[in-house]
């Protein structure tokens, strides 16, 4: 939904994580992605690799 953050900042959306409610950093995350020092492609590959190790993804039909 476009404009959701703006609405939350104006108080129109209650209990919005990171705006009106705190963001709780996970104490033991399953995966950590460094978005400031790696490319989108690298991070996407890292996520897909992690997902594939946990539950192998099916290849798309031709």
PyMOL Python script that loads the backbone (N, CA, C, O; Angstrom):
from pymol import cmd

cmd.read_pdbstr("""\
ATOM      1  N   UNK A   1       0.852  -1.174   0.000  1.00  0.00           N
ATOM      2  CA  UNK A   1       0.000   0.000   0.000  1.00  0.00           C
ATOM      3  C   UNK A   1       0.895   1.234   0.000  1.00  0.00           C
ATOM      4  O   UNK A   1       1.714   1.413   0.902  1.00  0.00           O
ATOM      5  N   UNK A   2       0.743   2.061  -0.985  1.00  0.00           N
ATOM      6  CA  UNK A   2       1.550   3.273  -1.082  1.00  0.00           C
ATOM      7  C   UNK A   2       1.155   4.258   0.005  1.00  0.00           C
ATOM      8  O   UNK A   2      -0.016   4.395   0.359  1.00  0.00           O
ATOM      9  N   UNK A   3       2.167   4.936   0.522  1.00  0.00           N
ATOM     10  CA  UNK A   3       1.906   5.974   1.508  1.00  0.00           C
ATOM     11  C   UNK A   3       1.693   5.477   2.921  1.00  0.00           C
ATOM     12  O   UNK A   3       1.306   6.252   3.795  1.00  0.00           O
ATOM     13  N   UNK A   4       1.938   4.204   3.161  1.00  0.00           N
ATOM     14  CA  UNK A   4       1.691   3.641   4.484  1.00  0.00           C
ATOM     15  C   UNK A   4       2.582   4.280   5.544  1.00  0.00           C
ATOM     16  O   UNK A   4       2.113   4.587   6.640  1.00  0.00           O
ATOM     17  N   UNK A   5       3.864   4.485   5.229  1.00  0.00           N
ATOM     18  CA  UNK A   5       4.772   5.104   6.198  1.00  0.00           C
ATOM     19  C   UNK A   5       4.348   6.541   6.491  1.00  0.00           C
ATOM     20  O   UNK A   5       4.385   6.976   7.642  1.00  0.00           O
ATOM     21  N   UNK A   6       3.950   7.275   5.465  1.00  0.00           N
ATOM     22  CA  UNK A   6       3.496   8.654   5.662  1.00  0.00           C
ATOM     23  C   UNK A   6       2.259   8.681   6.551  1.00  0.00           C
ATOM     24  O   UNK A   6       2.148   9.528   7.437  1.00  0.00           O
ATOM     25  N   UNK A   7       1.337   7.766   6.321  1.00  0.00           N
ATOM     26  CA  UNK A   7       0.137   7.697   7.153  1.00  0.00           C
ATOM     27  C   UNK A   7       0.494   7.357   8.595  1.00  0.00           C
ATOM     28  O   UNK A   7      -0.084   7.911   9.530  1.00  0.00           O
ATOM     29  N   UNK A   8       1.441   6.451   8.772  1.00  0.00           N
ATOM     30  CA  UNK A   8       1.862   6.073  10.124  1.00  0.00           C
ATOM     31  C   UNK A   8       2.499   7.260  10.832  1.00  0.00           C
ATOM     32  O   UNK A   8       2.255   7.474  12.020  1.00  0.00           O
ATOM     33  N   UNK A   9       3.307   8.031  10.122  1.00  0.00           N
ATOM     34  CA  UNK A   9       3.948   9.208  10.725  1.00  0.00           C
ATOM     35  C   UNK A   9       2.929  10.274  11.102  1.00  0.00           C
ATOM     36  O   UNK A   9       3.136  11.024  12.056  1.00  0.00           O
ATOM     37  N   UNK A  10       1.842  10.345  10.366  1.00  0.00           N
ATOM     38  CA  UNK A  10       0.771  11.299  10.695  1.00  0.00           C
ATOM     39  C   UNK A  10      -0.145  10.767  11.792  1.00  0.00           C
ATOM     40  O   UNK A  10      -1.049  11.473  12.239  1.00  0.00           O
ATOM     41  N   UNK A  11       0.078   9.539  12.225  1.00  0.00           N
ATOM     42  CA  UNK A  11      -0.742   8.951  13.277  1.00  0.00           C
ATOM     43  C   UNK A  11      -2.004   8.285  12.781  1.00  0.00           C
ATOM     44  O   UNK A  11      -2.866   7.918  13.580  1.00  0.00           O
ATOM     45  N   UNK A  12      -2.129   8.122  11.475  1.00  0.00           N
ATOM     46  CA  UNK A  12      -3.328   7.519  10.901  1.00  0.00           C
ATOM     47  C   UNK A  12      -3.290   5.995  10.955  1.00  0.00           C
ATOM     48  O   UNK A  12      -4.327   5.344  10.828  1.00  0.00           O
ATOM     49  N   UNK A  13      -2.106   5.425  11.142  1.00  0.00           N
ATOM     50  CA  UNK A  13      -1.953   3.978  11.267  1.00  0.00           C
ATOM     51  C   UNK A  13      -1.362   3.714  12.643  1.00  0.00           C
ATOM     52  O   UNK A  13      -0.256   4.166  12.938  1.00  0.00           O
ATOM     53  N   UNK A  14      -2.071   3.005  13.467  1.00  0.00           N
ATOM     54  CA  UNK A  14      -1.624   2.713  14.831  1.00  0.00           C
ATOM     55  C   UNK A  14      -0.780   1.443  14.860  1.00  0.00           C
ATOM     56  O   UNK A  14      -0.918   0.571  14.003  1.00  0.00           O
ATOM     57  N   UNK A  15       0.085   1.355  15.849  1.00  0.00           N
ATOM     58  CA  UNK A  15       0.913   0.162  16.093  1.00  0.00           C
ATOM     59  C   UNK A  15       1.756  -0.210  14.875  1.00  0.00           C
ATOM     60  O   UNK A  15       1.834  -1.381  14.505  1.00  0.00           O
ATOM     61  N   UNK A  16       2.377   0.774  14.263  1.00  0.00           N
ATOM     62  CA  UNK A  16       3.205   0.563  13.073  1.00  0.00           C
ATOM     63  C   UNK A  16       4.649   0.365  13.519  1.00  0.00           C
ATOM     64  O   UNK A  16       5.260   1.270  14.088  1.00  0.00           O
ATOM     65  N   UNK A  17       5.188  -0.815  13.259  1.00  0.00           N
ATOM     66  CA  UNK A  17       6.542  -1.151  13.693  1.00  0.00           C
ATOM     67  C   UNK A  17       7.556  -0.159  13.134  1.00  0.00           C
ATOM     68  O   UNK A  17       7.589   0.108  11.932  1.00  0.00           O
ATOM     69  N   UNK A  18       8.377   0.376  14.021  1.00  0.00           N
ATOM     70  CA  UNK A  18       9.413   1.318  13.627  1.00  0.00           C
ATOM     71  C   UNK A  18       8.960   2.763  13.622  1.00  0.00           C
ATOM     72  O   UNK A  18       9.788   3.669  13.525  1.00  0.00           O
ATOM     73  N   UNK A  19       7.661   2.998  13.725  1.00  0.00           N
ATOM     74  CA  UNK A  19       7.130   4.361  13.775  1.00  0.00           C
ATOM     75  C   UNK A  19       6.484   4.596  15.138  1.00  0.00           C
ATOM     76  O   UNK A  19       7.041   5.313  15.969  1.00  0.00           O
ATOM     77  N   UNK A  20       5.327   4.007  15.375  1.00  0.00           N
ATOM     78  CA  UNK A  20       4.648   4.181  16.661  1.00  0.00           C
ATOM     79  C   UNK A  20       4.906   3.027  17.619  1.00  0.00           C
ATOM     80  O   UNK A  20       4.678   3.158  18.822  1.00  0.00           O
ATOM     81  N   UNK A  21       5.372   1.912  17.106  1.00  0.00           N
ATOM     82  CA  UNK A  21       5.765   0.762  17.934  1.00  0.00           C
ATOM     83  C   UNK A  21       7.249   0.499  17.707  1.00  0.00           C
ATOM     84  O   UNK A  21       7.766   0.754  16.619  1.00  0.00           O
ATOM     85  N   UNK A  22       7.932  -0.008  18.723  1.00  0.00           N
ATOM     86  CA  UNK A  22       9.371  -0.255  18.565  1.00  0.00           C
ATOM     87  C   UNK A  22       9.649  -1.426  17.629  1.00  0.00           C
ATOM     88  O   UNK A  22       8.820  -2.318  17.448  1.00  0.00           O
ATOM     89  N   UNK A  23      10.833  -1.393  17.045  1.00  0.00           N
ATOM     90  CA  UNK A  23      11.322  -2.518  16.253  1.00  0.00           C
ATOM     91  C   UNK A  23      12.225  -3.323  17.166  1.00  0.00           C
ATOM     92  O   UNK A  23      13.224  -2.805  17.665  1.00  0.00           O
ATOM     93  N   UNK A  24      11.891  -4.569  17.388  1.00  0.00           N
ATOM     94  CA  UNK A  24      12.690  -5.443  18.241  1.00  0.00           C
ATOM     95  C   UNK A  24      13.654  -6.237  17.371  1.00  0.00           C
ATOM     96  O   UNK A  24      13.239  -7.035  16.530  1.00  0.00           O
ATOM     97  N   UNK A  25      14.943  -6.010  17.585  1.00  0.00           N
ATOM     98  CA  UNK A  25      15.962  -6.735  16.832  1.00  0.00           C
ATOM     99  C   UNK A  25      15.953  -8.188  17.276  1.00  0.00           C
ATOM    100  O   UNK A  25      16.011  -8.462  18.475  1.00  0.00           O
ATOM    101  N   UNK A  26      15.881  -9.129  16.336  1.00  0.00           N
ATOM    102  CA  UNK A  26      15.877 -10.550  16.703  1.00  0.00           C
ATOM    103  C   UNK A  26      17.161 -10.919  17.450  1.00  0.00           C
ATOM    104  O   UNK A  26      18.251 -10.497  17.064  1.00  0.00           O
ATOM    105  N   UNK A  27      17.029 -11.697  18.507  1.00  0.00           N
ATOM    106  CA  UNK A  27      18.204 -12.096  19.284  1.00  0.00           C
ATOM    107  C   UNK A  27      18.989 -13.205  18.588  1.00  0.00           C
ATOM    108  O   UNK A  27      20.196 -13.329  18.800  1.00  0.00           O
ATOM    109  N   UNK A  28      18.332 -13.999  17.773  1.00  0.00           N
ATOM    110  CA  UNK A  28      18.998 -15.108  17.087  1.00  0.00           C
ATOM    111  C   UNK A  28      18.402 -15.261  15.681  1.00  0.00           C
ATOM    112  O   UNK A  28      17.656 -16.206  15.427  1.00  0.00           O
ATOM    113  N   UNK A  29      18.731 -14.331  14.761  1.00  0.00           N
ATOM    114  CA  UNK A  29      18.122 -14.388  13.426  1.00  0.00           C
ATOM    115  C   UNK A  29      18.585 -15.605  12.635  1.00  0.00           C
ATOM    116  O   UNK A  29      19.710 -16.076  12.805  1.00  0.00           O
ATOM    117  N   UNK A  30      17.720 -16.103  11.781  1.00  0.00           N
ATOM    118  CA  UNK A  30      18.058 -17.237  10.919  1.00  0.00           C
ATOM    119  C   UNK A  30      19.041 -16.835   9.828  1.00  0.00           C
ATOM    120  O   UNK A  30      19.882 -17.632   9.414  1.00  0.00           O
ATOM    121  N   UNK A  31      18.930 -15.599   9.369  1.00  0.00           N
ATOM    122  CA  UNK A  31      19.812 -15.103   8.309  1.00  0.00           C
ATOM    123  C   UNK A  31      20.019 -13.613   8.529  1.00  0.00           C
ATOM    124  O   UNK A  31      19.119 -12.910   8.989  1.00  0.00           O
ATOM    125  N   UNK A  32      21.208 -13.144   8.199  1.00  0.00           N
ATOM    126  CA  UNK A  32      21.532 -11.723   8.300  1.00  0.00           C
ATOM    127  C   UNK A  32      22.050 -11.264   6.946  1.00  0.00           C
ATOM    128  O   UNK A  32      22.931 -11.898   6.364  1.00  0.00           O
ATOM    129  N   UNK A  33      21.508 -10.170   6.449  1.00  0.00           N
ATOM    130  CA  UNK A  33      21.880  -9.633   5.148  1.00  0.00           C
ATOM    131  C   UNK A  33      22.454  -8.234   5.350  1.00  0.00           C
ATOM    132  O   UNK A  33      21.842  -7.397   6.014  1.00  0.00           O
ATOM    133  N   UNK A  34      23.616  -7.987   4.784  1.00  0.00           N
ATOM    134  CA  UNK A  34      24.256  -6.674   4.898  1.00  0.00           C
ATOM    135  C   UNK A  34      23.936  -5.863   3.641  1.00  0.00           C
ATOM    136  O   UNK A  34      24.596  -6.009   2.613  1.00  0.00           O
ATOM    137  N   UNK A  35      22.930  -5.019   3.736  1.00  0.00           N
ATOM    138  CA  UNK A  35      22.482  -4.271   2.562  1.00  0.00           C
ATOM    139  C   UNK A  35      23.374  -3.083   2.229  1.00  0.00           C
ATOM    140  O   UNK A  35      23.316  -2.563   1.115  1.00  0.00           O
ATOM    141  N   UNK A  36      24.201  -2.645   3.178  1.00  0.00           N
ATOM    142  CA  UNK A  36      25.043  -1.473   2.915  1.00  0.00           C
ATOM    143  C   UNK A  36      26.346  -1.821   2.203  1.00  0.00           C
ATOM    144  O   UNK A  36      26.958  -0.949   1.586  1.00  0.00           O
ATOM    145  N   UNK A  37      26.779  -3.072   2.276  1.00  0.00           N
ATOM    146  CA  UNK A  37      28.069  -3.405   1.666  1.00  0.00           C
ATOM    147  C   UNK A  37      27.990  -4.474   0.574  1.00  0.00           C
ATOM    148  O   UNK A  37      29.011  -4.824  -0.017  1.00  0.00           O
ATOM    149  N   UNK A  38      26.798  -4.992   0.302  1.00  0.00           N
ATOM    150  CA  UNK A  38      26.643  -5.989  -0.755  1.00  0.00           C
ATOM    151  C   UNK A  38      25.563  -5.538  -1.729  1.00  0.00           C
ATOM    152  O   UNK A  38      24.668  -4.768  -1.382  1.00  0.00           O
ATOM    153  N   UNK A  39      25.670  -6.034  -2.947  1.00  0.00           N
ATOM    154  CA  UNK A  39      24.708  -5.669  -3.989  1.00  0.00           C
ATOM    155  C   UNK A  39      23.375  -6.389  -3.780  1.00  0.00           C
ATOM    156  O   UNK A  39      23.278  -7.363  -3.034  1.00  0.00           O
ATOM    157  N   UNK A  40      22.374  -5.884  -4.451  1.00  0.00           N
ATOM    158  CA  UNK A  40      21.062  -6.524  -4.427  1.00  0.00           C
ATOM    159  C   UNK A  40      21.169  -7.956  -4.937  1.00  0.00           C
ATOM    160  O   UNK A  40      20.568  -8.868  -4.368  1.00  0.00           O
ATOM    161  N   UNK A  41      21.932  -8.155  -6.011  1.00  0.00           N
ATOM    162  CA  UNK A  41      22.096  -9.496  -6.573  1.00  0.00           C
ATOM    163  C   UNK A  41      22.746 -10.432  -5.563  1.00  0.00           C
ATOM    164  O   UNK A  41      22.285 -11.559  -5.378  1.00  0.00           O
ATOM    165  N   UNK A  42      23.809  -9.980  -4.912  1.00  0.00           N
ATOM    166  CA  UNK A  42      24.498 -10.808  -3.912  1.00  0.00           C
ATOM    167  C   UNK A  42      23.542 -11.183  -2.779  1.00  0.00           C
ATOM    168  O   UNK A  42      23.473 -12.343  -2.374  1.00  0.00           O
ATOM    169  N   UNK A  43      22.815 -10.199  -2.280  1.00  0.00           N
ATOM    170  CA  UNK A  43      21.895 -10.463  -1.173  1.00  0.00           C
ATOM    171  C   UNK A  43      20.756 -11.381  -1.595  1.00  0.00           C
ATOM    172  O   UNK A  43      20.344 -12.254  -0.831  1.00  0.00           O
ATOM    173  N   UNK A  44      20.248 -11.187  -2.806  1.00  0.00           N
ATOM    174  CA  UNK A  44      19.191 -12.070  -3.316  1.00  0.00           C
ATOM    175  C   UNK A  44      19.696 -13.501  -3.422  1.00  0.00           C
ATOM    176  O   UNK A  44      19.005 -14.444  -3.040  1.00  0.00           O
ATOM    177  N   UNK A  45      20.914 -13.653  -3.947  1.00  0.00           N
ATOM    178  CA  UNK A  45      21.510 -14.988  -4.057  1.00  0.00           C
ATOM    179  C   UNK A  45      21.683 -15.623  -2.684  1.00  0.00           C
ATOM    180  O   UNK A  45      21.436 -16.816  -2.509  1.00  0.00           O
ATOM    181  N   UNK A  46      22.106 -14.823  -1.712  1.00  0.00           N
ATOM    182  CA  UNK A  46      22.308 -15.327  -0.354  1.00  0.00           C
ATOM    183  C   UNK A  46      20.983 -15.812   0.249  1.00  0.00           C
ATOM    184  O   UNK A  46      20.935 -16.866   0.883  1.00  0.00           O
ATOM    185  N   UNK A  47      19.922 -15.048   0.052  1.00  0.00           N
ATOM    186  CA  UNK A  47      18.605 -15.428   0.581  1.00  0.00           C
ATOM    187  C   UNK A  47      18.100 -16.698  -0.103  1.00  0.00           C
ATOM    188  O   UNK A  47      17.632 -17.621   0.563  1.00  0.00           O
ATOM    189  N   UNK A  48      18.194 -16.743  -1.436  1.00  0.00           N
ATOM    190  CA  UNK A  48      17.725 -17.926  -2.162  1.00  0.00           C
ATOM    191  C   UNK A  48      18.519 -19.168  -1.786  1.00  0.00           C
ATOM    192  O   UNK A  48      17.954 -20.255  -1.670  1.00  0.00           O
ATOM    193  N   UNK A  49      19.811 -19.015  -1.596  1.00  0.00           N
ATOM    194  CA  UNK A  49      20.647 -20.137  -1.178  1.00  0.00           C
ATOM    195  C   UNK A  49      20.224 -20.639   0.198  1.00  0.00           C
ATOM    196  O   UNK A  49      20.122 -21.845   0.420  1.00  0.00           O
ATOM    197  N   UNK A  50      19.983 -19.723   1.107  1.00  0.00           N
ATOM    198  CA  UNK A  50      19.540 -20.088   2.459  1.00  0.00           C
ATOM    199  C   UNK A  50      18.193 -20.806   2.405  1.00  0.00           C
ATOM    200  O   UNK A  50      18.000 -21.831   3.060  1.00  0.00           O
ATOM    201  N   UNK A  51      17.263 -20.260   1.620  1.00  0.00           N
ATOM    202  CA  UNK A  51      15.948 -20.894   1.486  1.00  0.00           C
ATOM    203  C   UNK A  51      16.072 -22.294   0.895  1.00  0.00           C
ATOM    204  O   UNK A  51      15.408 -23.225   1.350  1.00  0.00           O
ATOM    205  N   UNK A  52      16.912 -22.438  -0.107  1.00  0.00           N
ATOM    206  CA  UNK A  52      17.074 -23.726  -0.781  1.00  0.00           C
ATOM    207  C   UNK A  52      17.681 -24.777   0.154  1.00  0.00           C
ATOM    208  O   UNK A  52      17.354 -25.959   0.051  1.00  0.00           O
ATOM    209  N   UNK A  53      18.552 -24.357   1.053  1.00  0.00           N
ATOM    210  CA  UNK A  53      19.121 -25.300   2.025  1.00  0.00           C
ATOM    211  C   UNK A  53      18.063 -25.751   3.029  1.00  0.00           C
ATOM    212  O   UNK A  53      18.079 -26.898   3.475  1.00  0.00           O
ATOM    213  N   UNK A  54      17.158 -24.867   3.383  1.00  0.00           N
ATOM    214  CA  UNK A  54      16.121 -25.201   4.367  1.00  0.00           C
ATOM    215  C   UNK A  54      14.992 -26.011   3.757  1.00  0.00           C
ATOM    216  O   UNK A  54      14.517 -26.974   4.359  1.00  0.00           O
ATOM    217  N   UNK A  55      14.572 -25.634   2.590  1.00  0.00           N
ATOM    218  CA  UNK A  55      13.473 -26.323   1.897  1.00  0.00           C
ATOM    219  C   UNK A  55      13.702 -26.129   0.404  1.00  0.00           C
ATOM    220  O   UNK A  55      13.335 -25.089  -0.143  1.00  0.00           O
ATOM    221  N   UNK A  56      14.298 -27.104  -0.262  1.00  0.00           N
ATOM    222  CA  UNK A  56      14.640 -26.949  -1.677  1.00  0.00           C
ATOM    223  C   UNK A  56      13.465 -26.436  -2.509  1.00  0.00           C
ATOM    224  O   UNK A  56      12.341 -26.930  -2.420  1.00  0.00           O
ATOM    225  N   UNK A  57      13.772 -25.432  -3.314  1.00  0.00           N
ATOM    226  CA  UNK A  57      12.757 -24.819  -4.158  1.00  0.00           C
ATOM    227  C   UNK A  57      12.580 -25.636  -5.432  1.00  0.00           C
ATOM    228  O   UNK A  57      13.547 -26.161  -5.983  1.00  0.00           O
ATOM    229  N   UNK A  58      11.346 -25.737  -5.892  1.00  0.00           N
ATOM    230  CA  UNK A  58      11.070 -26.455  -7.136  1.00  0.00           C
ATOM    231  C   UNK A  58      11.378 -25.544  -8.309  1.00  0.00           C
ATOM    232  O   UNK A  58      11.124 -24.340  -8.258  1.00  0.00           O
ATOM    233  N   UNK A  59      11.923 -26.120  -9.358  1.00  0.00           N
ATOM    234  CA  UNK A  59      12.202 -25.344 -10.565  1.00  0.00           C
ATOM    235  C   UNK A  59      10.891 -25.091 -11.302  1.00  0.00           C
ATOM    236  O   UNK A  59       9.983 -25.922 -11.288  1.00  0.00           O
ATOM    237  N   UNK A  60      10.810 -23.943 -11.937  1.00  0.00           N
ATOM    238  CA  UNK A  60       9.612 -23.587 -12.694  1.00  0.00           C
ATOM    239  C   UNK A  60       9.471 -24.506 -13.901  1.00  0.00           C
ATOM    240  O   UNK A  60      10.464 -24.927 -14.494  1.00  0.00           O
ATOM    241  N   UNK A  61       8.250 -24.806 -14.252  1.00  0.00           N
ATOM    242  CA  UNK A  61       7.980 -25.632 -15.429  1.00  0.00           C
ATOM    243  C   UNK A  61       8.366 -24.855 -16.681  1.00  0.00           C
ATOM    244  O   UNK A  61       8.207 -23.635 -16.722  1.00  0.00           O
ATOM    245  N   UNK A  62       8.876 -25.549 -17.714  1.00  0.00           N
ATOM    246  CA  UNK A  62       9.286 -24.856 -18.962  1.00  0.00           C
ATOM    247  C   UNK A  62       8.115 -24.268 -19.713  1.00  0.00           C
ATOM    248  O   UNK A  62       8.300 -23.662 -20.769  1.00  0.00           O
TER     249      UNK A  62
END
""", "prot")
cmd.dss("prot")
cmd.show_as("cartoon", "prot")
cmd.util.cbc("prot")
cmd.orient("prot")
